[in-house]
Amino acid sequence: MDDKQKTGSADRGRININEGYELDYWSNKFGVSKDKLKAAVQTVGTSAEAVEDFLKK
């Protein structure tokens, strides 16, 4: 489970699709549906940078 007491750069670089608040944040940030975000994470992994690059294609 995500430790909400430990936030910082490591947390910001990874997407945890199992946490509702992260799904909300990242889907809004990238302007995509939650389902599209989940599919992107399953395809390229949890790196926010990799997911962003994938969604831009």
Z-matrix of the N, CA and C atoms (Angstrom, degrees):
N
C 1 1.451
C 2 1.526 1 109.20
N 3 1.292 2 115.65 1 148.33
C 4 1.457 3 122.37 2 -178.67
C 5 1.524 4 110.37 3 -70.19
N 6 1.331 5 116.53 4 129.52
C 7 1.463 6 121.36 5 178.13
C 8 1.522 7 108.82 6 -87.60
N 9 1.310 8 116.99 7 103.37
C 10 1.459 9 122.05 8 -175.99
C 11 1.527 10 112.39 9 -70.58
N 12 1.337 11 117.46 10 -11.79
C 13 1.461 12 121.21 11 177.10
C 14 1.530 13 111.33 12 -79.66
N 15 1.327 14 116.43 13 -21.52
C 16 1.460 15 121.63 14 -178.48
C 17 1.525 16 108.68 15 -109.54
N 18 1.319 17 115.75 16 90.91
C 19 1.449 18 119.79 17 177.20
C 20 1.512 19 108.28 18 -116.00
N 21 1.286 20 116.57 19 152.85
C 22 1.450 21 119.94 20 -179.14
C 23 1.506 22 110.49 21 160.32
N 24 1.311 23 116.02 22 -159.55
C 25 1.454 24 120.38 23 -172.79
C 26 1.523 25 113.25 24 -60.57
N 27 1.308 26 119.00 25 -37.58
C 28 1.461 27 120.28 26 179.40
C 29 1.526 28 110.71 27 -62.73
N 30 1.325 29 116.66 28 -40.50
C 31 1.459 30 121.74 29 178.36
C 32 1.530 31 111.49 30 -67.42
N 33 1.308 32 116.72 31 -39.05
C 34 1.457 33 120.64 32 -176.36
C 35 1.512 34 113.00 33 -70.74
N 36 1.310 35 118.07 34 -20.20
C 37 1.457 36 121.46 35 -177.39
C 38 1.513 37 114.17 36 -91.51
N 39 1.320 38 117.15 37 -5.21
C 40 1.463 39 122.30 38 -176.45
C 41 1.528 40 110.48 39 -125.53
N 42 1.312 41 115.55 40 147.64
C 43 1.459 42 121.38 41 179.09
C 44 1.522 43 108.25 42 -112.59
N 45 1.323 44 116.47 43 122.18
C 46 1.462 45 122.12 44 177.14
C 47 1.523 46 107.45 45 -105.31
N 48 1.324 47 116.44 46 102.32
C 49 1.469 48 119.96 47 -176.73
C 50 1.533 49 112.07 48 -75.57
N 51 1.320 50 117.06 49 -2.21
C 52 1.464 51 120.60 50 178.36
C 53 1.525 52 112.67 51 -91.05
N 54 1.317 53 117.01 52 -3.45
C 55 1.468 54 121.77 53 177.55
C 56 1.519 55 108.60 54 -109.87
N 57 1.321 56 116.87 55 120.67
C 58 1.458 57 122.11 56 -176.68
C 59 1.516 58 113.93 57 -56.24
N 60 1.333 59 116.72 58 -42.28
C 61 1.460 60 119.29 59 -177.89
C 62 1.525 61 111.25 60 -67.65
N 63 1.335 62 117.74 61 -31.59
C 64 1.462 63 119.84 62 177.19
C 65 1.522 64 110.60 63 -73.16
N 66 1.311 65 116.54 64 -38.51
C 67 1.464 66 120.35 65 176.79
C 68 1.522 67 109.91 66 -60.43
N 69 1.323 68 116.39 67 -44.17
C 70 1.474 69 121.03 68 177.46
C 71 1.523 70 110.73 69 -61.17
N 72 1.322 71 116.53 70 -48.90
C 73 1.468 72 121.38 71 -176.78
C 74 1.521 73 111.10 72 -60.40
N 75 1.348 74 117.08 73 -54.39
C 76 1.453 75 120.59 74 -174.10
C 77 1.524 76 112.33 75 -69.55
N 78 1.313 77 118.39 76 -37.07
C 79 1.469 78 118.92 77 178.85
C 80 1.526 79 110.08 78 -66.22
N 81 1.331 80 117.42 79 -37.97
C 82 1.470 81 120.49 80 175.84
C 83 1.529 82 111.09 81 -68.34
N 84 1.318 83 116.88 82 -42.07
C 85 1.465 84 121.07 83 -179.03
C 86 1.525 85 111.44 84 -60.86
N 87 1.331 86 116.70 85 -42.58
C 88 1.457 87 120.73 86 -178.23
C 89 1.525 88 113.04 87 -90.44
N 90 1.325 89 117.42 88 -7.69
C 91 1.461 90 121.16 89 178.37
C 92 1.522 91 113.54 90 68.23
N 93 1.328 92 115.91 91 38.42
C 94 1.466 93 121.08 92 -179.95
C 95 1.524 94 109.67 93 -128.84
N 96 1.319 95 115.88 94 165.85
C 97 1.466 96 120.07 95 176.62
C 98 1.529 97 109.57 96 -72.25
N 99 1.306 98 115.57 97 161.95
C 100 1.465 99 120.35 98 178.45
C 101 1.520 100 110.49 99 -64.31
N 102 1.329 101 116.96 100 -36.11
C 103 1.463 102 120.31 101 178.69
C 104 1.525 103 111.37 102 -65.72
N 105 1.330 104 116.41 103 -40.58
C 106 1.469 105 119.83 104 178.59
C 107 1.525 106 110.19 105 -66.60
N 108 1.322 107 117.35 106 -38.74
C 109 1.464 108 121.37 107 177.45
C 110 1.524 109 110.30 108 -63.23
N 111 1.321 110 117.40 109 -45.44
C 112 1.468 111 120.98 110 178.78
C 113 1.519 112 110.87 111 -59.78
N 114 1.332 113 116.60 112 -43.19
C 115 1.467 114 120.66 113 179.79
C 116 1.529 115 110.70 114 -63.21
N 117 1.321 116 116.66 115 -40.13
C 118 1.463 117 120.57 116 179.38
C 119 1.527 118 110.43 117 -64.67
N 120 1.326 119 117.70 118 -43.77
C 121 1.467 120 121.71 119 179.30
C 122 1.530 121 110.23 120 -63.26
N 123 1.313 122 116.97 121 -39.84
C 124 1.465 123 120.28 122 178.93
C 125 1.526 124 111.03 123 -66.86
N 126 1.329 125 116.89 124 -28.98
C 127 1.460 126 121.21 125 -178.60
C 128 1.526 127 112.81 126 -81.15
N 129 1.346 128 117.01 127 -47.31
C 130 1.469 129 119.95 128 -172.59
C 131 1.530 130 114.39 129 -111.84
N 132 1.316 131 118.35 130 -6.61
C 133 1.460 132 120.72 131 -180.00
C 134 1.517 133 111.83 132 102.40
N 135 1.317 134 116.54 133 -172.46
C 136 1.462 135 121.94 134 -170.81
C 137 1.524 136 114.43 135 -91.42
N 138 1.310 137 118.62 136 -2.89
C 139 1.458 138 120.95 137 179.00
C 140 1.528 139 110.05 138 -65.54
N 141 1.331 140 116.47 139 122.63
C 142 1.465 141 121.08 140 -179.50
C 143 1.525 142 110.86 141 -60.53
N 144 1.319 143 116.91 142 -37.42
C 145 1.466 144 120.99 143 179.68
C 146 1.532 145 111.38 144 -65.54
N 147 1.338 146 116.50 145 -43.97
C 148 1.461 147 120.84 146 179.15
C 149 1.523 148 110.90 147 -65.01
N 150 1.332 149 116.80 148 -40.38
C 151 1.464 150 120.94 149 178.99
C 152 1.527 151 109.80 150 -64.96
N 153 1.323 152 117.19 151 -43.83
C 154 1.459 153 120.57 152 179.26
C 155 1.530 154 110.99 153 -60.89
N 156 1.323 155 116.86 154 -45.61
C 157 1.467 156 120.76 155 178.09
C 158 1.528 157 110.94 156 -60.78
N 159 1.313 158 116.63 157 -42.65
C 160 1.469 159 121.02 158 179.56
C 161 1.525 160 111.45 159 -62.87
N 162 1.321 161 116.46 160 -42.79
C 163 1.477 162 120.23 161 -178.27
C 164 1.523 163 112.39 162 -70.32
N 165 1.317 164 117.70 163 -24.54
C 166 1.465 165 121.01 164 179.62
C 167 1.526 166 111.70 165 -75.98
N 168 1.310 167 117.87 166 -18.84
C 169 1.466 168 121.42 167 -177.95
C 170 1.504 169 111.61 168 -76.21
